[in-house]
Amino acid sequence: MIEINVLEQVESFYSSAWDKLILSGLIVFVLLGVALPVIFYILNTHVLKAKLSEKFHRLKLEILAEVRSENREELAQAKQDFYNKSKALKSMALHLEGNALIKEKKVEQAALNYFEAIKGYLHGRDYVNFRLLVNTVVDKCLPKLDKSQITNVFRCMDTTEEQYFLELKKIDRMEYVRQEIAELRMHLEKEGTAK
């Protein structure tokens, strides 16, 4: 009986050890086969979210910079357009005032207004009024002014004839009225030297 008892104890020991080994193996299999992939999946998801978030943030900053750049360009263009239109409107007032001065026989003062208005019309790209005013200056002002009066008109504008025409050429970059500018200059030189 002692032998049976010993055998039963040995068999119980091995049976218990075997059960523990299977249970341990099962736990290791579950950890390695199920839990570890789940842990890797969770970690990869967090890493992927972080990378996507970083790329999204970088893309958002690039888009904002591009939009700001476009807005700056549009705003600069709108400011330039406003400046040009305001110059054209001021030129209209100078033009009308010059017409009134011509009627009062104040030709030198009218010429001053007209030359300022010519430049403003050119800034405002009002080529119709520009051409009309150039013809008015050639027909109604220049024949009645001598060289010293013409020089005085440009002096009142804080410029010289040369500087004035260089500025007109600079404003007329697309050369829409290059011929009219040249004709005005030619008439100005001819009328100024004839007296």
Helices and strands as residue ranges (DSSP letters): H 2-30, I 31-35, H 36-103, H 107-123, H 127-136, I 137-141, G 142-144, H 147-156, H 161-171, H 178-194
